[in-house]
Each structure stands twice: as C-alpha cells, then as structure tokens.
Amino acid sequence: MNKVFKAGAVWLAIACMVWLITIWRWQSTGYDATTGDIVGRLFVLPVVLAATLLLALWGVSQLKVQADKLAPQPASGSGSPTAQGDQLNASSDAALRSMTAWVLAEAVTLATGPDAVSAWDGFQSHGVRPSLDDQFQDMDGQPIFTSRVPGLDMSEWLISHPELAAGHEPTLPESVLRSLALLDGPLQSMLEAVAQWVPEGGVTQMGDMAAPQVWNTRMKSHLSGVAAPVSMASKQANEAGLPQLTVRLLLPVSWLDAERAAAIDWVRSQCGSLLDWVEATQAKGLRWVTTAVDHPEALWDEIDLRMVQWSAQARPELLLILAVDSALDESQVDRMKAVGELFTAMHQTGKVPGEGAVGLLLANRPWPDVQSNGLEAMRMWRPARARRDKSADAAGRVSTKALTSATTHAVSLSLADQLDVLVVSDADHRASRTGELFESLQSVLPGIDPMLAVIRVGECCGELGMARALVPVALACTALRAGDISGRVALAASVQSAHDRVVVAIAT
C-alpha cells in the first residue's frame, strides 16, 4: 500500500506540471483544443511519464541489489565494518586512558626539609608538626598553629639577591619575597635537572637538520661538493623532531597583578641556563605559561590535556612546572579567620596555614634516552579525576563515592598490588578528609594498612595553597627513587578541596 501511495504521488506531481505547462501554452497561443488533445495531453501523457520514471527507479534498485550480491563478503572472523570500528574505537580509548608521561626530576621546599630527600625523611620520622606561632593571633588574641619552613633567613637571602632591592629597601612585599625565597631552591634544582636531560649526541636523535637528504643518488662526480637540495617535506619532518620546553609557573592567586608580574620577571631572569639548553638542543623554542588558576586542582586539568596532546605528536617535549604558596602573611591569616577556615582551639575543623614550593619536570614518551640516561625516570599515568556532588565540609556523613571512583581508576591503570602501594595525600588533621581517604582505600585496596602505607602531607605541612597539587606527586617519586616500596607503585591523592578529587598513579 505504501508503494501505491508513492506511485500516486509521483503521478500527481508530474500531472500538475504537465497541466500547468499545457494550459498556459494553449491560452498564450489561443489554441482551440480538441477532445483528443485534452485526453492525450492532460491524462495519457502524465501516466506515461510517471510510469517511465518509476520503471527507471526500479531498474536502478535492481542493479544495486545485483552489485551487493557480487561484492566480496568479509571473513567470518573479521566481523562487520561497524563491529570493527567499535573495536578500534574501544582500543583507542583504552590506549588513551592508559597514557603515561615521564617524571624526570622533582624538588620541594617544605617544613619537613629543604629538598625532596630530606622532606621525605621528615615525613617518615613523624618528627615535624605545626607549632604555635606568636607572629599571628586568633580572634581571642592567642597564638595560632602554623607550619613554617625553618631556617629560612630572609635577610641573608636578600643579600644574595640584590636585584630585588632598590637601594636598601625591598621592592616587593615581604609575603612575595618569602615565596620567591621558598621557590629558589626547587627552581635551581630543576634548572640543573633540565641540563642533565640533553640526549647523547645532541639533536641527531631528535631531528638533525644539518643532515640534508640527497635527491639524486646518480649525481655527477664534478658536482659532489655542491649542496644537495632539501625537500620541504624533509625540512618539516626534521623541524617536527626538534624538542620543545614549556615552563608552567603557578603563583599565589591572592597576589596583585604588579606583584605577580615582578615575580615572573625575577623567575625568568634566573632561567638563563634554559636558553643555553635550547641552543644546545636546537630546540623549537622556550614557552612560558604564567596564567593564574582559581584553585590548585585545576592544574591537573592542564596536565591531563597536555598528555592527551602529546599522544597525537612525535615531538619530544619537556614540561617544567613550578608552584609556590605561603599563607604565613597577615592578610592571608585575616582572610582565613574571616571566612572560618583558620584552625583554632574553638574551631578545630579549620586549616593550618602552611607554606611550600615544588618543582616537577615531565617529559612525553618520545623523549629519547629516558631509560638509558643513567637517571631513573618515573612513569606517571593520566590523573584520575572526580568531583563530589556535595561539599566535604558540609554537615553529615562524608561520601566517598568520588574518591573511590578515582582511586579505582588509578589502581586499574597501574595494576598496583594491594600490599605494595604507597599513598601520599595532601590530607591534613581534619576527620572529613582523613576519613574519606581511609575509607576509600579500604574499599579499593583492602589489603593495605592505612596507618603504615599512607603519608598525609597536610598533617605536617598544613595548607600549602598552589603547591599542594604537586607535592604529593613529588614525594611519591622521591620514595620510589629511594626504593622504600617493594612493589614500586605509588598513588598521589588530592583531597584538600571541598569538591575536586584527583588520584595519580606513579611507578618505576
């Protein structure tokens, strides 16, 4: 019945066109149509045209059927094209989820130690805790607990950096200068680390543009000293093999624009050795990224995006990340008191002001000589991220669904054994964060002892601000290098945020 309706619709469309054209022509010429003209032109002709068109369409459909019958059928084991496409997409998604990058070096400045090794030893000894600081008071005028980096002599540091003082007076606020002093150690360590990661043989392993390709191997002998032309494709291929270095600098979000600009200029002035590295490797360039982020966990969105971009290219790249923050400032303490975030005797669910700096040097998988350089590099998988639907600071029981999901994903990527996993987290003294962390680990890794296998950075160092995103990863890498983990697998978990949860798997 459906075909009859379609055939009738085709005949009606053709008939209307024929009628309009025929009647218009008869009227314009004054033609006196006979009965035969009316029957032939207005009825027979539309039927003939509609039948011809329908017959032609039927013939085309039959030809398609015959062609499909003659086409070779896929083998029984290969499946349909749709199934093959689904299998390829699934394989591609799995490969993308399990992507890794190299952690070439790490450095920290924390209350537990001025470098990564001493800081890790300080966490293991459990001998460092926040202490009362007479420089700051709570609402009742009592000293508050802070986690201050010991031994940081600002007067001596400013003497060694006269560029930060105009005459005898510093040009920047004390809080900014203190943060730069904290960052100085990790910055110098990272500059030394970058210098060590120059591939043996220079750029020849990355893409040596000094080696032209000869087009005609039958060049005449009297032209042997003439330079051979290099194709544009060959030139582009060589340029695509040259390395690139990106520096990502994270500074406290509370700084003014002028303070931030001055700090960035100072950091860049200390990085002259990076220009030497660029020249030595004939790198494509040195890229600086200094845009501010609203919260530390947003950095992992950038790192995850960068790792995805690395999967689609063969260019060797280094990513140097530097982060620093210090809440040991009167304005920061006042802000924490005003919003109810400060830890006091009457408000023990608050945060302890802390300070710290961290540096991390990452490389993508195409970087040459990573495993034969003599320097141990760690594998870091893409961060497993989740977001809570309810603030962890809200009243009531704290849900562990988001953190459990992220931890399960990270463990599945690294194939970690339940008994050989070290967990380094930014969790502090607050029961909401510690309870969520321990309950999630018991759910995902029931074989580990949370009291022995978990290091809580915030318990010793307080709130680290922008540095808290990378400190757990840096300490986990240091522990792996020290050989303190038999299974050689570690997880770095971020739980300080009220909503964002990040778990990063690291292994040798």
Order of alpha helices (4+ residues) and beta strands (2+ residues): alpha-alpha-alpha-alpha-beta-alpha-beta-beta-alpha-beta-beta-alpha-alpha-beta-alpha-alpha-beta-alpha-beta-alpha-beta-beta-beta-alpha-beta-alpha-alpha-beta-alpha-alpha-beta-beta
